[in-house]
Amino acid sequence: MKIEPVDIPCDEIPEEGSSDKEIVTTENKFDFEIKFYQYFDTVADESLVMLNSIGDAYISHDGGQTIKRFDTDGEKIVEVVFNPYFNSSAYLFGSKGNIFLTHDR
């Protein structure tokens, strides 16, 4: 098998400083350790689920700029499993045997 080299033009790469888009950074400080985090496998947005060291779960739909705590009625989350066949679903397993499900990232 022979692989032929291909030239790819760089005409569409903007020059430094030519973009009018502003870079946005957000710093979130937590008073706990993040034990687990995973992004949903979607291109619609940058949704992710986070689990802290004491079993509280959080979700963000903008890559972590804003974060919302999952309402589990005080039950601690022990594991988070993403559905490999439906990329906008995740299952959160609670310490009291309940399963919390998100269908909308």
C-alpha positions in Angstrom: 0.0 0.0 0.0 1.4 3.4 -1.0 0.2 6.6 0.6 0.3 9.7 -1.6 1.1 13.0 0.0 -1.6 15.7 -0.3 -1.2 19.4 -0.2 -3.8 21.2 1.9 -4.1 25.0 1.4 -4.2 27.2 4.4 -6.1 30.1 2.8 -9.0 29.9 5.2 -6.8 30.3 8.3 -7.4 33.9 9.7 -4.5 36.1 10.4 -3.6 36.7 14.1 -5.8 39.4 15.5 -8.2 39.4 12.6 -11.2 37.8 14.4 -13.8 40.0 16.0 -14.9 37.2 18.3 -14.0 37.7 22.0 -12.4 34.9 24.0 -14.5 34.2 27.1 -13.1 32.7 30.2 -14.9 31.7 33.4 -13.4 30.6 36.6 -15.5 28.4 39.0 -14.1 27.7 42.5 -15.4 24.7 44.3 -15.1 23.9 48.0 -14.9 20.2 47.1 -12.9 17.9 45.0 -14.2 16.9 41.5 -14.2 13.1 41.5 -15.5 12.6 37.9 -16.5 14.6 34.9 -17.5 13.6 31.3 -18.8 15.5 28.3 -21.8 14.2 26.4 -20.9 13.0 22.9 -22.9 15.8 21.1 -22.0 18.7 18.8 -25.1 20.7 19.8 -23.4 22.1 22.9 -20.7 21.4 25.4 -22.8 19.6 28.0 -21.0 17.8 30.8 -21.8 16.0 34.0 -19.6 16.4 37.1 -19.6 14.4 40.4 -17.8 15.7 43.5 -16.1 13.8 46.2 -19.2 13.8 48.5 -21.6 12.5 45.9 -23.3 15.6 44.6 -23.8 15.7 40.8 -23.7 18.8 38.6 -24.5 19.6 35.0 -23.4 22.3 32.6 -24.6 23.0 29.1 -22.0 25.5 28.2 -18.7 23.9 28.9 -18.7 24.7 32.6 -19.4 28.5 32.4 -22.7 27.9 34.3 -23.2 24.9 36.5 -26.4 23.6 38.1 -26.7 20.9 40.8 -28.8 17.8 40.1 -31.9 17.6 42.3 -31.6 14.2 43.9 -33.6 15.1 47.1 -30.5 14.7 49.2 -29.5 11.3 47.9 -25.8 11.0 47.1 -24.7 9.8 43.6 -22.3 6.9 43.6 -21.9 6.4 39.8 -22.6 8.0 36.5 -23.0 6.0 33.3 -23.5 7.5 29.9 -25.8 5.7 27.4 -23.5 4.6 24.5 -26.5 4.3 22.1 -28.2 7.6 22.8 -25.6 10.3 23.3 -27.8 12.7 25.2 -28.7 10.4 28.1 -26.9 9.6 31.3 -27.9 7.5 34.3 -27.0 8.6 37.9 -27.0 5.8 40.4 -28.0 6.9 44.0 -26.7 5.6 47.3 -30.3 4.6 48.3 -30.9 2.5 45.2 -32.6 5.1 43.0 -31.6 5.8 39.4 -31.8 9.4 38.2 -31.9 9.8 34.4 -31.3 12.8 32.1 -32.6 12.6 28.5 -31.7 16.2 27.5 -28.0 16.4 28.3 
